[in-house]
């Protein structure tokens, strides 16, 4: 491995707002935080812009 990688996926529901902490365009996932403070990865295909 070249860098550490956490595979935790953050469950989300349609309409929920999350903060994108770190975007990884190469993988197609973003590290996000929800309103409860939980963090994990969410695929770009399910995220929308504000």
C-alpha positions in Angstrom: 0.0 0.0 0.0 1.1 3.5 -0.7 -1.2 5.3 1.7 -3.6 4.3 4.6 -7.1 3.7 3.5 -10.3 3.4 5.7 -13.1 1.4 4.0 -15.8 2.5 6.4 -19.0 3.3 4.3 -21.4 5.9 5.7 -25.0 4.8 5.3 -27.2 7.7 4.0 -30.8 8.3 3.0 -32.1 10.4 0.2 -32.4 14.0 1.2 -29.9 13.8 4.0 -27.2 16.5 4.1 -23.6 15.5 4.7 -20.3 17.5 4.9 -17.6 16.3 2.4 -14.4 16.2 4.4 -12.2 14.8 1.7 -12.9 14.1 -2.0 -11.1 11.3 -3.8 -11.9 11.7 -7.5 -9.6 8.7 -8.5 -11.6 6.3 -6.4 -15.0 7.8 -7.0 -15.7 8.2 -3.2 -15.8 11.0 -0.7 -15.1 10.9 3.0 -18.1 12.5 4.6 -19.6 13.5 8.0 -23.4 13.3 8.8 -25.4 15.5 11.2 -24.8 12.9 14.0 -21.0 13.3 13.6 -20.5 9.8 12.1 -18.0 9.6 9.3 -17.4 7.3 6.4 -17.1 7.0 2.6 -20.0 7.7 0.2 -19.8 7.1 -3.5 -19.9 10.1 -5.8 -22.8 8.6 -7.8 -25.1 9.2 -4.8 -24.0 12.7 -3.9 -25.5 15.9 -5.3 -24.2 19.5 -5.2 -25.9 22.2 -3.1 
